[in-house]
């Protein structure tokens, strides 16, 4: 028995295998994929929202391969809606930035630091263009990039980014925590 293309795509979603772009863009596979992944449409949420939600659930469960796949799909959906060039400040450019940031986090958590760094920088650029440099979402991405630099023991860069995040919001607790850990580790290993 030969399986149809939508079923193959949906099965690939469940198995978290790498999908070529041609298969990922198969819109007709979406209803089968949502049944097989258990991610049902709620209150007219978009396909982008569903992929993003499912990616976050996979991240929470430490299923990083599945998370990366879902965030890649969310990124494809956001780009499909906006064209190749996101418009400054648009909801679509923020969706692209969010999906990029989430994908970067999945790469960071799986130890793929170079990929994560490039994606965090891309998300940061998109957010700064869309929201300005003094936005809490920008501070969050600065913090995420700082965590990455801390993971690879680049403490000076982590400190610099955390100070930028704190300049945006002096009460940003996560940045304070990272700076404190940075000071502890740098003194401990001097």
ChimeraX attribute file (.defattr): number of C-alpha atoms within 10 A of each C-alpha:
attribute: neighborCount
match mode: 1-to-1
recipient: residues
	/A:1	3
	/A:2	5
	/A:3	8
	/A:4	9
	/A:5	13
	/A:6	18
	/A:7	17
	/A:8	16
	/A:9	23
	/A:10	22
	/A:11	17
	/A:12	16
	/A:13	20
	/A:14	15
	/A:15	12
	/A:16	17
	/A:17	13
	/A:18	14
	/A:19	14
	/A:20	8
	/A:21	10
	/A:22	7
	/A:23	16
	/A:24	20
	/A:25	16
	/A:26	12
	/A:27	10
	/A:28	12
	/A:29	19
	/A:30	17
	/A:31	14
	/A:32	16
	/A:33	22
	/A:34	18
	/A:35	12
	/A:36	15
	/A:37	14
	/A:38	11
	/A:39	13
	/A:40	14
	/A:41	14
	/A:42	9
	/A:43	6
	/A:44	7
	/A:45	10
	/A:46	14
	/A:47	17
	/A:48	22
	/A:49	18
	/A:50	20
	/A:51	23
	/A:52	24
	/A:53	17
	/A:54	21
	/A:55	28
	/A:56	22
	/A:57	15
	/A:58	19
	/A:59	20
	/A:60	11
	/A:61	11
	/A:62	14
	/A:63	17
	/A:64	22
	/A:65	18
	/A:66	24
	/A:67	28
	/A:68	25
	/A:69	23
	/A:70	27
	/A:71	28
	/A:72	20
	/A:73	24
	/A:74	29
	/A:75	24
	/A:76	18
	/A:77	22
	/A:78	26
	/A:79	18
	/A:80	12
	/A:81	15
	/A:82	17
	/A:83	11
	/A:84	9
	/A:85	8
	/A:86	21
	/A:87	15
	/A:88	16
	/A:89	15
	/A:90	12
	/A:91	14
	/A:92	20
	/A:93	24
	/A:94	22
	/A:95	24
	/A:96	25
	/A:97	27
	/A:98	24
	/A:99	29
	/A:100	25
	/A:101	28
	/A:102	29
	/A:103	31
	/A:104	30
	/A:105	29
	/A:106	27
	/A:107	22
	/A:108	23
	/A:109	17
	/A:110	15
	/A:111	14
	/A:112	14
	/A:113	18
	/A:114	13
	/A:115	15
	/A:116	25
	/A:117	21
	/A:118	14
	/A:119	23
	/A:120	29
	/A:121	17
	/A:122	17
	/A:123	26
	/A:124	25
	/A:125	17
	/A:126	25
	/A:127	26
	/A:128	20
	/A:129	17
	/A:130	21
	/A:131	17
	/A:132	15
	/A:133	17
	/A:134	14
	/A:135	15
	/A:136	16
	/A:137	20
	/A:138	24
	/A:139	26
	/A:140	19
	/A:141	26
	/A:142	25
	/A:143	25
	/A:144	26
	/A:145	27
	/A:146	28
	/A:147	26
	/A:148	26
	/A:149	19
	/A:150	20
	/A:151	15
	/A:152	12
	/A:153	14
	/A:154	15
	/A:155	22
	/A:156	14
	/A:157	16
	/A:158	25
	/A:159	23
	/A:160	14
	/A:161	23
	/A:162	27
	/A:163	20
	/A:164	18
	/A:165	28
	/A:166	20
	/A:167	13
	/A:168	18
	/A:169	15
	/A:170	12
	/A:171	11
	/A:172	17
	/A:173	11
	/A:174	16
	/A:175	27
	/A:176	17
	/A:177	11
	/A:178	19
	/A:179	22
	/A:180	12
	/A:181	14
	/A:182	20
	/A:183	12
	/A:184	11
	/A:185	14
	/A:186	13
	/A:187	9
	/A:188	8
	/A:189	6
	/A:190	5
